[in-house]
Structure formats: C-alpha cells, structure tokens
Amino acid sequence: MRPVLLIAGLLAAPRAALAADGSLDAAGSLVQMLLGLAVVIGLLYASLHVLKRLGAGGGKSAGLLKVRCATAVGPRERVVLVDVADKVLVLGVAPGRITPLHTLDAADLPSAPPPPDTPAGKDFQSWLKQTLERRSR
C-alpha cells in the first residue's frame, strides 16, 4: 500500500511544482526529480534482490564443471575447454547450439604456461612510452 501512495504522490507532484502565482518553483522540481530517481533506484535494487533470491545469475555449480579456456573462432563462435571430473571436453559453441568436438584426459593437457619474465603492464608501459616519443619527434 505504501508504494502506491508514493507513486500517486509523484504523479501529483508536477502540479505542486508551480508556485501560487503561476511561476515555476525550482526547488519543487528538484525534489520531484530526486524522488523519481530514488524510486527508480529502489526498484532496481529490489529487482536485483529478487533475482538473487531466485538464484538467477549465480553461475555457481557444485564444482563439477569448470571452464578452462575459450577462444573465439568467428564473430559468434567459440571453442571452449571444459573440465568435467577427470576429463576435458572440447566444445564448439555457437548461437543456439553446443557441439562436442573431442574428449581428452586431463593428464594429457599441459599445465598453464609459466608467466613471462616481465609483467604485462611493464611491456605496455614501455610500448606506450616509445609510441609517444615517436609522435613527439
């Protein structure tokens, strides 16, 4: 019942924004705008809370599936490696379908590659510095 009264008050607020002499009341307009913004943010927050309660968007499983990596092979197609128990599935993923391409044992795949000697941020920093120096010449 309370939200209905709040919405009804917001709908009636444009008439309250006019002062008694017919001129526009800036403070009333500002209050109306802020109240409308608060209602919209409140509705978004409530929707998010309901979605979390229903379990949508959790993306958490019981640890049975794990996406190892994914690579784009087209604008909307991907090849994905998925760990399932001690097997690795190679899947082709396209809009509307998932196609199993191959099944591997997890022991057959190498572990993650070792990190490079220099951090990636350092490489970008040096590249950017060189590029800016070349442009300033």
Secondary structure, 3 states (H helix, E strand, C coil): CHHHHHHHHHHHHHHHCECCCCCECHHHHHHHHHHHHHHHHHHHHHHHHHHHHHCCCCCCCCCCEEEEEEEECCCCCEEEEEEECCEEEEEEEECCEEEEEEEEEHHHCCCCCCCCCCCHHHHHHHHHHHHHHHHHC
